Amino acid sequence: MPVTRQRFSLGARLFISAAICCALVLILAGFGLTTFYRRAAERGFDERLSVYIKELVADLAAPPEAERQAIGDLGEPRFDLPLSGWYWQIIRLDGERPTIRTSRSLVGGQLPKLLDQNLQPNARGLRESYVSGPDERRLRVLEREIDVGEDGRFTVGVAAPADEIEGDIRDFRFALTLTFLFLGLALVASTIVQVRFGLRPLGALARGGRNGAYRREHAHRRALSARSRPTRRRAQPIDRRQP
């Protein structure tokens, strides 16, 4: 027996194709917007860290040696809390042995040096990356290399927990998912309305065509039935009159 394929109606095909296209567009838009928001969140976070780097650089560039004893007084108490995730680090590069000064929050630890990772500085002269901190927390690190002449060359780095960035992105992704979900439902509902009302004239034509075909078929069968009946010859009347 030949296998018969179940075919979708025109309205069903239009609805399915429109739903798939809408889903693909929303998914791609979601990925794109999330990527753009991540970059914007990182830029905003980096702006906060770069302010601390500028203060540390200003302390290093101070001429009197006595003023450099107050390096690291950034007005942020989290740099003093042990393993708070907020750290700064200054390394002198041109000495016989690197001289390292760190915030109290590092409690004797050390941040990875981005200079050793062959990262290129951006337009502002800052290297930026994600590293693992002393307590295995993911940190966002900014580092800058400066030369203060006779006083030497230094790298100045500031790190903060990346949880703030990830938290902002997570909240944005949740809000975006809800928005796109309602938007997708609205698009599906509008597609249903357009398919039902847009194809109504075609449905009427299809029903009219089926009715016309049924009437023609019925008339054709009646004609065939009439032809197949045996013809009866009419008896000729006998003329009884003699000539």
Backbone as CSV, one residue per row, in Angstrom:
resi,resn,N_x,N_y,N_z,CA_x,CA_y,CA_z,C_x,C_y,C_z
1,MET,0.852,-1.195,0.000,0.000,0.000,0.000,0.885,1.242,0.000
2,PRO,0.579,2.208,-0.813,1.392,3.415,-0.815,1.207,4.206,0.464
3,VAL,2.316,4.769,0.941,2.270,5.546,2.169,1.806,6.954,1.844
4,THR,0.769,7.383,2.494,0.234,8.726,2.276,0.864,9.686,3.275
5,ARG,1.293,10.806,2.798,1.897,11.822,3.637,0.853,12.835,4.081
6,GLN,0.912,13.109,5.370,-0.015,14.108,5.907,0.539,15.496,5.624
7,ARG,-0.175,16.275,4.921,0.266,17.604,4.545,-0.386,18.651,5.429
8,PHE,0.418,19.665,5.738,-0.111,20.779,6.517,-0.876,21.721,5.594
9,SER,-1.835,22.369,6.199,-2.584,23.354,5.439,-1.721,24.590,5.212
10,LEU,-2.190,25.463,4.333,-1.461,26.688,4.040,-1.329,27.557,5.284
11,GLY,-2.417,27.655,6.054,-2.361,28.458,7.275,-1.368,27.902,8.282
12,ALA,-1.318,26.566,8.420,-0.381,25.958,9.360,1.058,26.189,8.924
13,ARG,1.323,26.087,7.613,2.685,26.324,7.132,3.106,27.779,7.349
14,LEU,2.208,28.705,7.094,2.531,30.115,7.332,2.795,30.385,8.811
15,PHE,1.975,29.810,9.681,2.152,30.021,11.117,3.478,29.431,11.606
16,ILE,3.799,28.202,11.180,5.024,27.553,11.632,6.253,28.324,11.145
17,SER,6.257,28.729,9.873,7.406,29.468,9.348,7.564,30.815,10.053
18,ALA,6.453,31.516,10.308,6.540,32.807,11.004,7.024,32.626,12.443
19,ALA,6.555,31.571,13.126,6.990,31.327,14.503,8.478,31.005,14.564
20,ILE,8.969,30.204,13.613,10.399,29.867,13.598,11.242,31.111,13.323
21,CYS,10.824,31.933,12.372,11.569,33.154,12.066,11.601,34.102,13.259
22,CYS,10.471,34.258,13.929,10.427,35.136,15.106,11.334,34.617,16.214
23,ALA,11.320,33.292,16.432,12.167,32.716,17.476,13.648,32.934,17.168
24,LEU,14.052,32.725,15.909,15.454,32.926,15.541,15.874,34.382,15.711
25,VAL,15.008,35.297,15.284,15.333,36.722,15.407,15.473,37.120,16.874
26,LEU,14.570,36.639,17.733,14.637,37.003,19.145,15.874,36.404,19.811
27,ILE,16.229,35.174,19.449,17.414,34.545,20.041,18.678,35.298,19.641
28,LEU,18.814,35.603,18.347,19.987,36.345,17.892,20.050,37.741,18.522
29,ALA,18.899,38.383,18.606,18.870,39.713,19.238,19.248,39.621,20.714
30,GLY,18.809,38.557,21.390,19.167,38.386,22.794,20.658,38.220,22.998
31,PHE,21.291,37.383,22.152,22.737,37.214,22.252,23.465,38.531,21.960
32,GLY,23.021,39.250,20.931,23.675,40.502,20.589,23.556,41.542,21.688
33,LEU,22.350,41.702,22.226,22.154,42.703,23.281,22.913,42.336,24.553
34,THR,22.961,41.042,24.885,23.714,40.626,26.069,25.203,40.908,25.903
35,THR,25.719,40.657,24.695,27.144,40.939,24.439,27.435,42.424,24.556
36,PHE,26.577,43.258,23.979,26.777,44.703,24.079,26.679,45.189,25.520
37,TYR,25.733,44.624,26.264,25.586,45.046,27.652,26.790,44.607,28.483
38,ARG,27.342,43.422,28.206,28.535,42.978,28.926,29.694,43.955,28.710
39,ARG,29.879,44.366,27.471,30.962,45.319,27.189,30.725,46.648,27.892
40,ALA,29.471,47.082,27.894,29.168,48.348,28.572,29.383,48.222,30.082
41,ALA,28.989,47.082,30.656,29.189,46.876,32.092,30.670,46.818,32.430
42,GLU,31.464,46.165,31.574,32.904,46.112,31.817,33.533,47.499,31.714
43,ARG,33.093,48.293,30.743,33.640,49.648,30.617,33.322,50.488,31.853
44,GLY,32.079,50.385,32.321,31.719,51.138,33.516,32.502,50.692,34.743
45,PHE,32.709,49.378,34.874,33.477,48.861,36.003,34.943,49.275,35.896
46,ASP,35.472,49.229,34.673,36.865,49.634,34.473,37.075,51.110,34.772
47,GLU,36.065,51.924,34.523,36.189,53.345,34.841,36.383,53.537,36.345
48,ARG,35.683,52.740,37.141,35.848,52.850,38.598,37.252,52.431,39.017
49,LEU,37.751,51.334,38.429,39.088,50.867,38.795,40.175,51.823,38.306
50,SER,39.952,52.434,37.148,40.978,53.344,36.615,41.150,54.576,37.496
51,VAL,40.101,54.969,38.218,40.229,56.102,39.139,41.229,55.760,40.238
52,TYR,41.163,54.537,40.778,42.117,54.131,41.816,43.537,54.037,41.254
53,ILE,43.663,53.578,39.998,44.989,53.516,39.387,45.578,54.917,39.249
54,LYS,44.762,55.877,38.856,45.256,57.253,38.732,45.724,57.795,40.076
55,GLU,45.013,57.461,41.159,45.438,57.931,42.474,46.758,57.293,42.884
56,LEU,46.921,55.993,42.591,48.185,55.331,42.933,49.343,55.897,42.106
57,VAL,49.083,56.158,40.816,50.118,56.745,39.963,50.491,58.136,40.465
58,ALA,49.508,58.907,40.887,49.793,60.242,41.417,50.633,60.156,42.687
59,ASP,50.377,59.154,43.540,51.184,58.989,44.750,52.620,58.612,44.406
60,LEU,52.787,57.765,43.376,54.144,57.382,42.980,54.912,58.548,42.381
61,ALA,54.214,59.402,41.656,54.877,60.528,40.993,55.134,61.695,41.922
62,ALA,54.706,61.606,43.172,54.944,62.705,44.119,56.440,62.835,44.383
63,PRO,57.006,64.056,44.265,58.472,64.203,44.368,59.060,63.806,45.715
64,PRO,58.573,64.334,46.812,59.242,64.000,48.071,59.040,62.528,48.426
65,GLU,60.079,61.918,48.900,59.997,60.511,49.280,59.053,60.314,50.456
66,ALA,58.945,61.337,51.293,58.108,61.185,52.484,56.645,61.040,52.116
67,GLU,56.218,61.727,51.017,54.811,61.658,50.642,54.433,60.286,50.102
68,ARG,55.417,59.497,49.684,55.100,58.192,49.134,54.803,57.157,50.211
69,GLN,55.018,57.513,51.439,54.717,56.567,52.494,53.207,56.352,52.647
70,ALA,52.426,57.293,52.118,50.969,57.190,52.232,50.338,56.572,50.997
71,ILE,51.143,55.849,50.217,50.604,55.217,49.007,49.543,54.180,49.390
72,GLY,48.470,54.220,48.689,47.412,53.241,48.934,46.280,53.760,49.781
73,ASP,46.345,55.010,50.212,45.243,55.589,50.981,44.198,56.103,49.988
74,LEU,43.371,55.190,49.533,42.430,55.489,48.455,41.030,55.853,48.955
75,GLY,40.837,55.834,50.243,39.527,56.172,50.771,38.494,55.080,50.582
76,GLU,38.943,53.865,50.300,38.039,52.729,50.111,38.363,51.681,51.169
77,PRO,37.498,51.485,52.156,37.826,50.558,53.260,37.971,49.104,52.814
78,ARG,37.409,48.744,51.666,37.515,47.349,51.242,38.938,46.967,50.867
79,PHE,39.817,47.963,50.577,41.222,47.650,50.322,41.966,47.278,51.608
80,ASP,41.349,47.489,52.748,41.985,47.144,54.027,41.421,45.864,54.635
81,LEU,40.287,45.378,54.131,39.682,44.171,54.671,40.345,42.930,54.080
82,PRO,40.765,41.982,54.905,41.468,40.796,54.392,40.596,40.003,53.407
83,LEU,41.194,39.724,52.260,40.560,38.905,51.216,39.165,39.426,50.851
84,SER,39.043,40.732,50.766,37.755,41.329,50.398,37.475,41.243,48.905
85,GLY,38.503,40.946,48.118,38.363,40.947,46.663,38.792,42.241,46.025
86,TRP,38.970,43.281,46.837,39.441,44.581,46.353,40.916,44.712,46.730
87,TYR,41.780,44.742,45.697,43.218,44.736,45.925,43.907,45.763,45.031
88,TRP,45.049,46.255,45.512,45.954,47.003,44.647,47.364,46.474,44.846
89,GLN,48.181,46.671,43.821,49.530,46.117,43.847,50.455,46.991,43.008
90,ILE,51.622,47.301,43.552,52.635,48.102,42.856,53.934,47.302,42.843
91,ILE,54.491,47.104,41.650,55.723,46.328,41.501,56.753,47.204,40.791
92,ARG,57.944,47.329,41.395,59.036,48.037,40.722,59.776,47.044,39.824
93,LEU,60.001,47.420,38.575,60.504,46.494,37.572,62.000,46.593,37.344
94,ASP,62.640,47.719,37.642,64.028,47.932,37.241,65.029,47.695,38.361
95,GLY,64.620,47.152,39.461,65.555,46.858,40.530,66.176,45.483,40.364
96,GLU,67.177,45.207,41.207,67.775,43.877,41.175,66.740,42.813,41.530
97,ARG,65.923,43.136,42.496,64.802,42.257,42.857,63.537,43.103,42.820
98,PRO,62.486,42.561,42.245,61.244,43.351,42.183,60.749,43.726,43.576
99,THR,60.464,45.001,43.721,59.907,45.498,44.978,58.389,45.536,44.836
100,ILE,57.716,44.855,45.744,56.260,44.717,45.649,55.616,45.369,46.864
101,ARG,54.664,46.213,46.598,53.835,46.795,47.648,52.384,46.474,47.314
102,THR,51.652,46.027,48.300,50.275,45.587,48.075,49.360,46.177,49.139
103,SER,48.089,46.064,48.884,47.091,46.499,49.857,47.017,45.500,51.005
104,ARG,46.480,45.940,52.124,46.336,45.062,53.281,45.392,43.904,53.002
105,SER,44.475,44.119,52.085,43.498,43.063,51.802,44.124,41.825,51.174
106,LEU,45.316,41.955,50.590,45.976,40.790,49.988,46.639,39.888,51.029
107,VAL,46.814,40.389,52.253,47.390,39.633,53.377,48.610,38.801,52.943
108,GLY,49.552,39.459,52.323,50.787,38.793,51.935,50.739,38.087,50.603
109,GLY,49.606,38.064,49.946,49.496,37.416,48.645,49.948,38.343,47.528
110,GLN,49.726,37.898,46.314,50.166,38.671,45.159,49.230,38.409,43.996
111,LEU,48.985,39.435,43.214,48.150,39.305,42.024,49.004,38.881,40.826
112,PRO,48.419,38.136,39.902,49.163,37.826,38.662,49.482,39.110,37.905
113,LYS,50.680,39.165,37.348,51.119,40.355,36.621,50.702,40.220,35.159
114,LEU,49.872,41.145,34.700,49.384,41.087,33.319,50.496,41.354,32.318
115,LEU,51.555,42.038,32.762,52.679,42.301,31.863,53.328,41.008,31.388
116,ASP,53.288,39.974,32.222,53.883,38.686,31.858,52.980,37.855,30.959
117,GLN,51.745,38.281,30.758,50.801,37.512,29.935,50.721,38.023,28.499
118,ASN,51.630,38.932,28.140,51.706,39.460,26.769,50.394,40.090,26.315
119,LEU,49.710,40.741,27.235,48.490,41.462,26.887,48.852,42.867,26.424
120,GLN,48.251,43.285,25.335,48.516,44.610,24.797,47.663,45.654,25.524
121,PRO,48.249,46.791,25.869,47.449,47.845,26.511,46.462,48.459,25.537
122,ASN,45.371,48.982,26.085,44.368,49.632,25.251,44.782,51.059,24.942
123,ALA,43.862,51.839,24.406,44.189,53.208,24.002,44.572,54.093,25.182
124,ARG,44.129,53.740,26.377,44.471,54.537,27.564,45.713,54.007,28.279
125,GLY,46.381,53.019,27.690,47.585,52.470,28.301,47.319,51.480,29.410
126,LEU,46.111,50.924,29.470,45.742,49.990,30.522,45.631,48.574,29.958
127,ARG,46.158,47.623,30.704,45.916,46.214,30.403,44.755,45.748,31.263
128,GLU,43.903,44.935,30.680,42.699,44.498,31.394,42.483,43.011,31.146
129,SER,42.035,42.334,32.185,41.817,40.896,32.041,41.075,40.393,33.278
130,TYR,40.720,39.107,33.235,40.142,38.401,34.377,41.182,37.423,34.900
131,VAL,41.358,37.386,36.223,42.320,36.475,36.838,41.655,35.814,38.047
132,SER,42.338,34.819,38.570,41.887,34.152,39.788,42.636,34.738,40.970
133,GLY,41.897,35.176,41.994,42.500,35.835,43.144,43.074,34.879,44.159
134,PRO,43.551,35.411,45.273,44.143,34.560,46.314,43.179,33.533,46.881
135,ASP,41.906,33.874,46.937,40.913,32.930,47.453,40.128,32.264,46.337
136,GLU,40.725,32.209,45.135,40.127,31.561,43.961,38.885,32.291,43.453
137,ARG,38.708,33.526,43.862,37.607,34.318,43.323,38.023,34.899,41.977
138,ARG,37.038,35.041,41.092,37.315,35.630,39.785,37.369,37.147,39.928
139,LEU,38.474,37.732,39.474,38.712,39.164,39.648,38.844,39.837,38.290
140,ARG,38.411,41.074,38.246,38.655,41.944,37.106,39.854,42.813,37.455
141,VAL,40.903,42.752,36.622,42.161,43.420,36.933,42.471,44.449,35.855
142,LEU,42.909,45.622,36.288,43.467,46.645,35.410,44.898,46.913,35.843
143,GLU,45.762,47.048,34.867,47.175,47.262,35.180,47.742,48.305,34.232
144,ARG,48.622,49.134,34.787,49.268,50.178,33.997,50.756,50.211,34.305
145,GLU,51.548,50.385,33.281,53.003,50.491,33.445,53.403,51.958,33.328
146,ILE,54.181,52.437,34.303,54.586,53.841,34.307,56.092,53.927,34.533
147,ASP,56.648,55.030,34.074,58.075,55.323,34.250,58.187,56.686,34.917
148,VAL,58.728,56.701,36.129,58.854,57.959,36.874,60.299,58.438,36.884
149,GLY,61.020,58.139,35.819,62.384,58.639,35.662,63.376,57.928,36.556
150,GLU,64.106,58.724,37.349,65.139,58.151,38.209,64.569,57.239,39.283
151,ASP,63.312,57.426,39.593,62.705,56.611,40.646,62.321,55.219,40.163
152,GLY,62.411,54.979,38.858,62.201,53.619,38.370,60.932,53.448,37.559
153,ARG,60.761,52.212,37.108,59.583,51.797,36.346,58.728,50.900,37.234
154,PHE,57.413,51.112,37.118,56.480,50.391,37.986,55.303,49.865,37.152
155,THR,54.710,48.822,37.670,53.385,48.413,37.209,52.421,48.615,38.372
156,VAL,51.328,49.255,38.066,50.301,49.541,39.066,49.044,48.765,38.674
157,GLY,48.581,47.914,39.563,47.409,47.107,39.274,46.343,47.247,40.345
158,VAL,45.108,47.217,39.913,43.958,47.265,40.821,42.997,46.161,40.402
159,ALA,42.480,45.436,41.375,41.561,44.323,41.093,40.324,44.435,41.972
160,ALA,39.224,43.925,41.451,37.952,43.908,42.180,37.173,42.667,41.746
161,PRO,36.258,42.198,42.584,35.512,40.986,42.237,34.683,41.176,40.970
162,ALA,34.730,40.153,40.120,33.926,40.190,38.888,32.469,39.836,39.155
163,ASP,32.134,39.545,40.414,30.748,39.192,40.728,29.788,40.336,40.412
164,GLU,30.267,41.571,40.580,29.384,42.708,40.309,29.015,42.761,38.830
165,ILE,29.992,42.519,37.967,29.709,42.520,36.531,28.764,41.387,36.176
166,GLU,29.061,40.189,36.682,28.223,39.032,36.374,26.815,39.201,36.934
167,GLY,26.712,39.829,38.104,25.385,40.062,38.673,24.558,41.009,37.826
168,ASP,25.189,42.088,37.352,24.478,43.025,36.478,24.046,42.342,35.177
169,ILE,24.932,41.528,34.608,24.595,40.845,33.359,23.489,39.827,33.593
170,ARG,23.530,39.141,34.731,22.487,38.162,35.040,21.122,38.835,35.182
171,ASP,21.078,39.975,35.867,19.808,40.708,36.001,19.320,41.198,34.637
172,PHE,20.250,41.692,33.823,19.865,42.161,32.486,19.347,41.012,31.636
173,ARG,20.002,39.853,31.698,19.562,38.707,30.904,18.173,38.234,31.346
174,PHE,17.915,38.266,32.651,16.598,37.853,33.149,15.510,38.806,32.653
175,ALA,15.767,40.120,32.774,14.785,41.095,32.290,14.598,40.989,30.785
176,LEU,15.686,40.752,30.064,15.583,40.627,28.606,14.802,39.376,28.212
177,THR,15.005,38.285,28.949,14.274,37.045,28.649,12.776,37.240,28.845
178,LEU,12.393,37.883,29.949,10.968,38.129,30.179,10.388,39.035,29.093
179,THR,11.134,40.070,28.732,10.645,40.988,27.696,10.465,40.268,26.371
180,PHE,11.443,39.480,25.978,11.351,38.761,24.707,10.295,37.669,24.751
181,LEU,10.060,37.101,25.933,9.015,36.090,26.049,7.647,36.694,25.773
182,PHE,7.349,37.832,26.405,6.074,38.507,26.151,5.997,39.002,24.707
183,LEU,7.117,39.491,24.189,7.124,39.935,22.797,6.881,38.771,21.842
184,GLY,7.488,37.617,22.137,7.254,36.445,21.294,5.812,35.989,21.331
185,LEU,5.198,35.999,22.527,3.789,35.619,22.620,2.906,36.598,21.848
186,ALA,3.241,37.885,21.923,2.472,38.872,21.167,2.629,38.662,19.661
187,LEU,3.836,38.324,19.215,4.044,38.066,17.786,3.303,36.812,17.333
188,VAL,3.298,35.784,18.179,2.566,34.555,17.828,1.074,34.841,17.725
189,ALA,0.537,35.610,18.688,-0.884,35.944,18.644,-1.220,36.767,17.406
190,SER,-0.369,37.731,17.071,-0.632,38.538,15.874,-0.527,37.701,14.604
191,THR,0.377,36.729,14.599,0.496,35.850,13.434,-0.754,35.007,13.259
192,ILE,-1.284,34.504,14.372,-2.517,33.708,14.299,-3.655,34.548,13.731
193,VAL,-3.778,35.789,14.226,-4.852,36.659,13.736,-4.667,36.939,12.243
194,GLN,-3.444,37.233,11.822,-3.204,37.532,10.410,-3.479,36.326,9.531
195,VAL,-3.073,35.144,9.987,-3.296,33.949,9.173,-4.785,33.646,9.058
196,ARG,-5.504,33.733,10.163,-6.929,33.381,10.129,-7.728,34.365,9.290
197,PHE,-7.508,35.655,9.504,-8.298,36.639,8.768,-7.743,36.878,7.371
198,GLY,-6.444,36.746,7.208,-5.868,36.967,5.886,-6.206,35.869,4.902
199,LEU,-6.326,34.653,5.407,-6.616,33.521,4.521,-8.104,33.199,4.439
200,ARG,-8.930,34.000,5.095,-10.368,33.721,5.034,-10.912,33.792,3.609
201,PRO,-10.537,34.790,2.769,-11.027,34.777,1.380,-10.589,33.540,0.608
202,LEU,-9.350,33.079,0.855,-8.908,31.869,0.184,-9.706,30.655,0.637
203,GLY,-10.072,30.621,1.929,-10.905,29.531,2.413,-12.275,29.521,1.762
204,ALA,-12.832,30.730,1.578,-14.134,30.798,0.905,-14.023,30.328,-0.544
205,LEU,-12.943,30.736,-1.221,-12.747,30.262,-2.592,-12.568,28.761,-2.644
206,ALA,-11.832,28.221,-1.681,-11.621,26.772,-1.667,-12.921,26.031,-1.436
207,ARG,-13.760,26.540,-0.510,-15.046,25.888,-0.282,-15.953,25.995,-1.501
208,GLY,-15.921,27.167,-2.150,-16.717,27.308,-3.371,-16.236,26.377,-4.466
209,GLY,-14.919,26.236,-4.589,-14.390,25.323,-5.596,-14.774,23.896,-5.310
210,ARG,-14.747,23.496,-4.048,-15.142,22.126,-3.712,-16.620,21.903,-3.990
211,ASN,-17.438,22.902,-3.647,-18.876,22.747,-3.925,-19.128,22.662,-5.433
212,GLY,-18.444,23.508,-6.221,-18.621,23.460,-7.661,-18.157,22.136,-8.243
213,ALA,-17.041,21.634,-7.729,-16.554,20.341,-8.218,-17.528,19.232,-7.854
214,TYR,-18.095,19.327,-6.638,-19.073,18.312,-6.241,-20.294,18.360,-7.128
215,ARG,-20.775,19.558,-7.477,-21.944,19.647,-8.341,-21.639,19.140,-9.746
216,ARG,-20.464,19.462,-10.253,-20.101,18.966,-11.576,-19.963,17.449,-11.577
217,GLU,-19.383,16.926,-10.524,-19.248,15.471,-10.435,-20.619,14.802,-10.342
218,HIS,-21.492,15.418,-9.563,-22.836,14.849,-9.429,-23.580,14.897,-10.765
219,ALA,-23.447,16.010,-11.478,-24.104,16.110,-12.788,-23.511,15.111,-13.771
220,HIS,-22.193,14.916,-13.693,-21.555,13.959,-14.590,-22.047,12.543,-14.304
221,ARG,-22.176,12.202,-13.050,-22.678,10.866,-12.705,-24.115,10.682,-13.167
222,ARG,-24.927,11.679,-13.026,-26.319,11.573,-13.496,-26.368,11.386,-15.004
223,ALA,-25.474,12.098,-15.708,-25.451,11.926,-17.165,-25.027,10.520,-17.538
224,LEU,-24.017,9.995,-16.855,-23.586,8.622,-17.145,-24.675,7.630,-16.816
225,SER,-25.387,7.877,-15.724,-26.467,6.970,-15.348,-27.587,6.993,-16.374
226,ALA,-27.863,8.176,-16.899,-28.928,8.281,-17.903,-28.515,7.592,-19.193
227,ARG,-27.268,7.654,-19.569,-26.817,7.002,-20.799,-26.821,5.491,-20.683
228,SER,-26.574,5.016,-19.465,-26.483,3.568,-19.302,-27.844,2.882,-19.230
229,ARG,-28.932,3.609,-19.148,-30.273,2.987,-19.112,-30.650,2.440,-20.492
230,PRO,-31.329,1.238,-20.579,-31.753,0.692,-21.884,-32.871,1.528,-22.490
231,THR,-32.765,1.762,-23.811,-33.793,2.569,-24.500,-34.937,1.690,-24.940
232,ARG,-36.099,2.134,-24.715,-37.331,1.404,-25.094,-37.951,2.071,-26.318
233,ARG,-38.150,1.187,-27.326,-38.774,1.706,-28.550,-40.290,1.806,-28.351
234,ARG,-40.816,2.878,-28.772,-42.261,3.074,-28.648,-42.974,2.279,-29.742
235,ALA,-44.030,1.550,-29.339,-44.798,0.732,-30.300,-45.537,1.636,-31.275
236,GLN,-45.438,1.207,-32.588,-46.119,1.981,-33.612,-47.630,1.604,-33.646
237,PRO,-48.510,2.511,-33.717,-49.960,2.186,-33.764,-50.306,1.483,-35.075
238,ILE,-51.156,0.450,-34.998,-51.574,-0.360,-36.164,-52.782,0.301,-36.813
239,ASP,-52.640,0.491,-38.068,-53.754,1.094,-38.813,-54.650,-0.030,-39.299
240,ARG,-55.837,-0.182,-38.707,-56.745,-1.249,-39.013,-57.603,-0.958,-40.223
241,ARG,-57.506,0.195,-40.754,-58.377,0.489,-41.907,-57.802,-0.180,-43.146
242,GLN,-58.730,-0.822,-43.892,-58.348,-1.488,-45.154,-58.358,-0.482,-46.278
243,PRO,-57.526,-0.701,-47.160,-57.536,0.249,-48.292,-58.707,-0.002,-49.220
